Structures are given as C-alpha cells and as structure tokens.
Amino acid sequence: MILKKAFLFIKRDFLLSSSYRLSFALQLSGIFLSVLTFYFIALMFEGAAIPALEPYGGDYFSFVLIGVAFSTFLFTGLGSFSGSIRNEQMMGTLEAMLVTPTRISLIILFSSLWSFIFASIKVLIYLLLGVFLFNIDVTNANLFAALIVLILTIISFSSLGIISASFIMIFKQGDPVNWIFNTMSGLFGGVFFPITILPGWLQNISYILPITYSLRAMRHALLQGMSLKLLASDIFALVIFSIIMLPLSIFIFRYAIKRAKIDGSLTQY
C-alpha cells in the first residue's frame, strides 16, 4: 500500500512536470551549458599546481563539477518541500491530504520523491558529461562509499527543506532557512572552491554546514576512491546532523500544521 501511494505521487508529479515540455528541456540543456562554462574556466588553471586542490587530485574541473552536481540535492531539498506545500495550497488539496490516514511524515516524503528523482537524473547527466566528454577520471571511484554519502546527504538536506516548508506554511512569504543555506552554502560549502582557501575564522562557518562534509566525502570517494574508514569523520558528521535534524524537522512541521489550522490559514497561499 505504501509503495502504491509513493508511485501515485511520483506519477502525478512526473506528469505535471513533463507537461511543461519547454521548461523540462531547458533544465536539461542548461546542464550542458553549465558544464561547458566550468570546463573553460578550468582551462585557465591547466598545468598549474594549486595546493588547495591537491587533496582532491589537483584537477579543478572535476572538483567543481562534483560540487555543482551534488549541490543540486541541497537546492532540491531546500525547495521541493516548500514548493510542494505551495502547489497543494494553490490547488486547494493540502487540507484534504492532511486528513487522510496517511501519516504526515509519509505525505512529506511522497510529495518530494519526484523532485529527488529528477535531481538524481540531473546529477547523473553532470557526471556522464564529465566522464565521457571531458575525460574526468573516476576509474578508482568507491561507488559504495559514494552511495552511503549520497543517502546521508539527501536526509540532511531534506531535513532543512522540511523546516523551510514549515516557515512557508506559517508565514506564506519569507523563508529564512532557505535563504540562509542557499546563500551560505555557495560561499562557505566548498561548491566552487576548497574551503581551505578561506580565512580560518570563516572556515568555522563552513563546518556547521552539512554540504561541506557531503561534498568533501563525495569528492574523495569518487576521485580518490577512499574507503569508508578514511571517510569516517565526514560520514559521522552527516550521521549526527541527520539524527538531530530529521526528527526535529518533523516536529517543527507538525507544529506548523497545528499553528496553521488554529489560524485558519492552512489552505491560504
């Protein structure tokens, strides 16, 4: 029954998303242009020894490609839940969904499944373009370790997204969680450059962001083929973040629903 409900949510969101064919095509074509942009930027560093990149193999293009690709999950996690809430409010179906026997946690999960599936497709396209067109070397990749990091990454980012959706449900406009983590992650999360080039006091900000540990572990797993033992510190940080933030986010979301019902604003956009 649960799998059937999940499939129905995925089918509904897929049909809705694919019905906007131009948007669908533009998102996919935009990936190629993004990869091409970073490829030419990386040519400026070709042959140069950059100490900050040495822990990742020394190649800037592979470094930034993985950063841009897997940061897709952060933006998906931050935006998919609040986006689903907004859509359900606009269609007037949110309240009806919340009074069904399906648990709130499952409704939250199911409503974002397609977004994460599509994000995974985009990440795969990034990696395939990098490997087959731009010769990124992933022959030593530890795929099992990368999978573990990916699962923890999705849980961590989803927790932030659920909290973000809670703000949207109560305040309708203005989402500090989305703004803070979207803004800070690009600068302090190591998406475009190693955090080691930041001043020491700014690096402290990086260490409170889950994307820092996620991208570092993913790069080491895919580019250096590091084992789970060598990735243990980053994986442990993601586990701690997930253990704390996931139940907290569900609690906050339940409170947001209760507050919106009391205010009579549950279905207001």
Buried (B, 14 or more C-beta within 10 A) or exposed (E): EEEEBBEEBBEEBBEEBEEEEEEEEEBEEEBEEBBEEBBEEBEEBEEEEBEBBEBBBBBBBBBBBBBBBBBBBBBBBBBBBBBBBBBBBEEEEBBEBBEEEBEEBBBBBBBBBBBBBBBBBBBEBBBEBBBEEBEBEBEEBBEEBBEBBBEBBBBBBBBBBBBBBBBBBBEBEEBEBBEBBBEBBBBBBBBBBBBEEBEEEEBEBBEEBBBBBBBBBBBBBBBBBBEBEBBEEBBEBBBEBBEEBBEEBBEBBEEBBEBBEEEEBBBEB
